[in-house]
Amino acid sequence: MQGRWSQINNVQICYDANVHMRFKAIIILLIILLSLIPAYSINKYLLKILRPRESLGRLLLYLLSSMLLVFIYTFLLVLVIKWIFPNA
C-alpha cells in the first residue's frame, strides 16, 4: 500500500493519497451535477421569456444570452471549486 505513514497513539496509520484524490474528485463531480439544476431552470426561464421560435431577432438574443449564461456559470463554478479546494 502506497501512502504516507503516521503514528498516532502508538498506532500506525497510512494516509493514502489516492483515496483523498478520489473523494475530492467525487465532491467536485457532485458540485458540477448539483449546479446543473439551477442552470437548467434558468435556461427554461430564458426560453419562456425570450420565445426564440417567433423571430430571428429573438433567436439571436436567446443565443447571446445562452452563451453569456454559459460563460458566467462556468466562471462561478470554477470559482466555487477553487474556494473549496484551493490546491486543486
C-alpha positions, -999 to +999 in steps of 0.1 A: +000+000+000+014+034-010+010+064+011+023+084+040+026+066+073+019+083+106+019+071+141-008+083+164-012+069+199+013+041+190-009+030+161+005+033+126-020+048+100-014+050+063-028+081+046-034+070+011-032+099-013-053+081-039-083+078-016-080+115-008-079+124-045-109+101-053-130+118-026-120+152-040-130+142-075-163+128-063-171+160-044-162+181-075-184+160-097-213+163-072-209+201-072-210+201-110-241+179-111-259+199-085-251+231-103-268+218-134-302+221-117-303+259-115-287+262-149-315+241-164-341+262-146-325+295-159-325+281-194-361+271-192-369+306-179-350+322-208-369+301-233-402+311-217-393+348-216-375+352-250-396+328-271-368+322-297-391+304-322-410+336-330-384+355-349-348+356-359-341+386-336-354+367-306-334+336-316-302+357-318-310+373-284-316+338-269-283+325-283-264+355-270-280+352-235-273+315-235-236+320-243-234+346-216-251+322-192-226+295-200-196+318-195-208+333-162-219+299-149-185+284-158-167+312-141-187+309-109-184+271-109-146+273-112-145+300-085-166+279-061-144+248-067-112+268-061-127+282-029-135+248-016-103+232-028-075+258-030-049+232-040-070+216-068 
